[in-house]
Amino acid sequence: MLPDARKMEAVQIRLGIAGLGLAGAFMIRAAAVHPHFSLVAGMDPQAAPREAFARDFSAQIYSDFESLCADHFVDVIYIASPHRFHADQAVRALECGKHVLVEKPLALNLADCDRVVNAVERSQRVLIVGHSHGFDPNVRKMREIVTSGELGRVAMVLAFNYTDYVYRPHGPDESNPELGGGVVFNQVAHQVEIVRAITGQKITALQARVDRLDPGVPTDGASMAFLEFDGGATASLTYSGYGYFDSDEFHDNVSEGGTLKSGGHMFRRLSGAKHQDEGAIRNLAYGARSLPIEQPFLPHFGVIIVTCERGDIRMSSNGILIHDGNGTRHIEVPRGVGRPGQGDALDALWDAVRNGKPCIHDAEWGRDTVAALLAIQRSAKSASRVELGRDLSHVA
């Protein structure tokens, strides 16, 4: 049993969690070991994760978002609800004077993104979009090297990831394309954030293809996109969630979360089971299973290779490798004060709230990511190149 978080020193940021599912569970694990945060409240419509959260943190629990917003002990609300609730909940939290950390995507259309941007301006509160793998320490190190000019101009970024995402348990929203289901909003969003963070440039145009390769699963499971940036860089994003090949084989068999995989062929068919197995979905919620405590390696999202004028950069399990005219050298990337990945998002939140340090992953950033995801969908439907900046607000 942890001490009563609601009685901890005021210097800590008092965090309320909206949504105690899988994403919420991972952020809870990161916040629980972060010295700058105390977990004081949790909200979820399901009783089991609420009760587990209250038991573990002596925290207040709620079944509705409005009650969480009314809790005066809460400084920041972390929103890990289904995608369709992100914009409304972010706006409401800001209106109630809370700072906000909201899972990607910020919203499912640009009109809702604009509502959030305007709410941030009115409230003068901090909003950060995350966690995404754009926060990962090795991604930030790549950005640092690119920004420094050490290897000259950045020309290309390759991002590819092959997983079993399609066959993991998903809730109804994640299986509904109209509610942001499928790989584009759930998985390719990470790749978009990674390449944007590394290049430091704005996407100007793209061309993409999205595929549905298993007729038994109602959502898109594979995507390929070619992105153009205003600084002259390009990026190629490939994602497949059909589980035949595991690209972590190219990353020392380290998983996305930074733990070592046992190996073996990962492909799993549904074998007649429902894609939305309620028992499996409940097992993803907070308290239903034990999450790995040790994180021996840095998190990552597939293979990332950055090509600059005078060398290439790629990730290793605990840092990055630079290949240039002097050969290959390894740079170990230090961890932050919390768990890498989610902990880095909390670091950024702390700096923004307590120190007034801007974070690039703000509401405008979140809007630009959503614009890119909508453009990927539009390009796939029209089989044509799409220029960013054009009105995509009508695309769900």
Summary of the structure (lengths in Angstrom):
residues: 396
radius of gyration: 20.2
end to end distance: 43.7
largest distance: 59.1
contacts: 1396
relative contact order: 0.17
helix: 36%
strand: 22%
